[in-house]
């Protein structure tokens, strides 16, 4: 494909009325996601202080009940609900590979909000990590938008997606049961991102089937799986708030979520069958950059550095390149 053909394809794509409506809806969802994450994080912190128990290894039933009485957490939940509505509306008119990555805008907004609220201004290292998250995911999706072709999802493909999701839930659940006392924010963030990638794919499948008037038992199974994955992902997100800042949580979600959704489209649905080998290499490089950004933010985020030193481990280095001392 020549550069002129790529340009013509991009111009034609953005003349699509579905994209012109879907993109603003997705951006509005990103704004609501940022605000919702900040308020939910505030609610989780408040519940931890009131209960006198750290929820980093998994929120207790009592802590979950207390969340339902916190105004900030309820407000955050309502905003996340609006974000989901915007995302579903965008998915109904625009391709998945365009809608999902736009959530990366939420990372920038959340970083600015958290810096103002917490007083932890982003450092050079954390800004580089954020840039890697956003830049990597947009490069990833730029090529996906050019070469991927949206196709109808068959029953067989849905069964494959559901089977993989079941295995993912079992594996994540096993890790949580065995190692939850050692898990920190990064595990919960990545786990939630993986699950939400499946949620987005299943939501797109359900929307397309409903639009085609095909609400059969397979569609119902997809709805049940979607709800189950959403519930587990939501629990992981709330636990991540207790062990990491909100922009770290959003970073993981906005990187892992769209990557999983696009990978499902490529490997299961065959949406990248026409992509040349060099594009697949670009996918790998862009994805690695984005993941490196998430790991870097988990290590160098100023709030993580200032609040986690009681663990007595090296969390990263400051902007001068020197390693912080361990707490004794």
N, C-alpha and C positions, 0 to 999 in steps of 0.2 A: 504494500500500500504506500503510495507516494505521499509527500507532505501536502500536496494540493488536494488529494482525495481525503486525507485526514481532516483538513480544514473544511472541505465541503460537508463531510459527515458531521462535524461539530456544529456548523452553521445550521444544517438541517435539523439536528437534534434539538437545538434551542429555539426552533420555530414551532416545536411541538407544544400545543396549548397545555397538555398535561404537565410538561416540565415547567412551564411558566407559572402554573398554579402550585405544583408540588414543591418547588424550591422555596417559595416564601413560607409555605406551611411547615416545611422541615426546619427552616430557620427560626420560625416562631416557636416550634417545639424545642429547639436548642436553648432558647432564652428561658422558657418555662423549666426546662431540665436544670439549668444553672441555678435558678432561684430555688427550685424545689430541693436540690441537693444541699444548698446552704442552710435552708430552714430545717430539713430533716437532720442534718449533722448537728445543728444546735440543739434539737430535741433529744437526740441520743446522748449528747454530752450532759445535758441537764438530768436525764434519767440516771446516768451513771453516778453523778454527784449525789443525787437524792437517795439512791439505793446503796451507795457506798461500795459497789462491786464493779470491777472492770469487766466490760463485755467483749474484750478483744478476742477471747477464745470461744465466743458464741454467746449471744444474748440469751438470758434465761426467760422462762415463761413469765415470771413476775415483771421483768424489765419490759418485755413485749406488751404486757397489759398496761404498764405505766405510760408507754409511748402513746397509747390511744387517748390519754388524758392531757398530753402536752400540746398547747395551742400551736407552738412553732412547728412541731412535727406534723400535726394535722394540716396546717397551712402548706407545708412542704409537700405533703402527700397530694393535696388538691392540685398544686401546681404541676407535680409529676403526672397526675391524671390528665391535666390539660395538655401536657407534652405528649402523652400517649395518643390522645385524641388527634392532635395535629399530625403526629407521625402516621397514624392509621389513615387519616384523610389524604396525606401525601402519598402513601403507598397505594391508595386506590386509584390514583391518576398518573403516577410516575414510577419508573423502574426502581426496584429495590437498590441496585448498585449506585443510584444517584441520591436517593433519599437518605439511606443509612449513614454515609460518610459525612453529611452536612452536620451531623451531631457533634463533630469535632469542634465546631464553633463554640459549643458549650464549654469546652475546656478553657478557652481564652477568657470567656466571661466569668467562669467560676474562679479562675486564678485571680482576676482583678477583684472580685467580690471578697474572696477569702483573705487576700492581702489587706484589704481595708478593714475587715471585721476582726481578724486575728492579730493584725499588726506585724505579721511576718512577710516582709516584702520579698518578692522573688529575687533570688541570687542569679549570678551569671550562669552557673551550672544548671539551676532549675529552669531558667529560661531556654537554655540550649536543649534541655530534655523536652520541654513543651513544644519547641519548634520542631524537634524530631518527630514527636507524636503527630502533630498536625500536618507537617510536611510529608511524612512517610505515608500517612493514610490518604492524603489527597493525590499523591503520585500514584499510589496503588489503584485508586478508583478512577483517575484520569484515563489510564490505559484500559481499565475494565469497561468504562463507559463507551470507549471507541470500538473495542473489539468484541465485547460480550453481546449476545443476542438473547433477548428475553423469550422464553418458550413456555408453552403450556406444561403444567406439572401433571404427570400421569399418576395413577394409583400406585404403580410399582415404585416410582421415585419417592412418593410420599412414605411408603412403607420403609424404604431404605433410610430416609431422614428420621422417621420415628424410631427405628431400631438403633441408629447411631445415638440419638438423643437419650434413649433408655440406657445405653452403655455409659454415656457421659455422666448421667445422673448417678448411676451406681458407683462409678469410679470416684466422682467428687464426694459422694456420700461416704464412701469407704475411707478416703483420705481424711475427711472431717471427723469421722468417728475415732479413727486411730491416732491422728496427729493434731487434733484441734488445739491442744495446749501449746503446740509449737507454731501453729499457723499465725501469720500476721496479715496485714492489710492486703499485700500483693496477692496472696492465695485467693482471698475472697473477691477481690476485684477481677482477677482473671477468670475465676469460676463464674461469676455473675456475667461477665462479658461473653463467655462461651455460651451460656444458657440463653442470654438475650439475643445472640446471633441466631439461634434456633427459633426463638420466639418470633423474631422479625420474619424469618423465612416462612414459618407456619402461618403467621398472620397474613402475609401476602398470598399464600395458597388459599386460605379460607376466604379472603376478600374476592379473589378471582373466581372461586367456585360459587360464591353467593351471587356475584354479578352475573354469572352464567346460569343461575337457577339450578345449581347442582348441589343442594345441601343433602348429602346422603350420609350413611353411617361412617364412611371414611372421613368425611369432613367433621363429623361429630367427634371422632377420635382425635383429630388434629386440634379441635378446640379444647378437649380435655388435656391433651399433652401441652398445649400452649399455656393453659392456666397453671398446670403443675410446674412447668419450667419457670413461669413468671414468679410463682410463690417461692420456690427455692432460690431463684436469683434475687428476689427482694430481700429474703432473709440474709443472704450473703452481703448484699449492699449495706443493710443496716449494721451488720457486724463490722464491715469494713470502716464505717463511719466512726466506730469506737476505737479503732486502732490506726487511723490515718486521716489526713486532712481531706476535705471534700474534693479539691481539685485533683488529688491523686486518684480518688475513686472515679471521677468523671474521665480522667485520662485513660484508665484501664477500659472503661466501658466504651468510650468513643473510638478506641483503637481496636480492641479485641472483637467487639460486637460486629462492626461492619466487615472486618476481615473474615470472620467465621461465616457471615451471611454470603459474602462474595465467593468464598472457597466452596461452600455448599453449591452455589450456582454453577461454579466451574466444574467441580469434580463429580457431583451427583446429577445435576440438571443439564450438564453439557453446554453451558452458555459460553464457554471459551474455546469450543472445539475448533473455531476458525482462527484462533490467535496463533501467530507464528511463534517459534521457540524463543526468540529474543524477548518477546513480550512476557513470557512466563518467567524469564530471568529477571526482568524488571519488577514483576510481581514479588519475587522472592527478595530482591534487594530493598524495595520499598517497605515490604512487611517487616524485614529485619530492622530497618531504621526506626519504624514506629514502635516496635517492641523494645528496642534499645532505649527509646525515649521514656517508655513507661518504667522500665527497670531503673533508669537514671533518675527519674523523678522520685521513685520510691526510696532511693539512696540519698539523694542530695536535696530533697525538699527541705527548706529552712524550718518548717514546723515539725517535720519528722526529726530533724537533728536536735532541735531544742527540747522536744518533749519525750524523746526516747533514750536519752543518755543514761537514765537510771538502769537500763538493761546491762550496762557495762560492756557493750560491744561497739566496734567501730562502725558508724553509720555512713561515713563518707568523709569528704574533706571540704574545707572551706574554699573560698574563691582564690586564696593565695596558693592553694595546692598542698598545704600542710594538713596532716591528719589530726583530727581531734583526739584528745587524750581520753582513755577509758576512765569511767567513774570507778572509784574504789569503794 
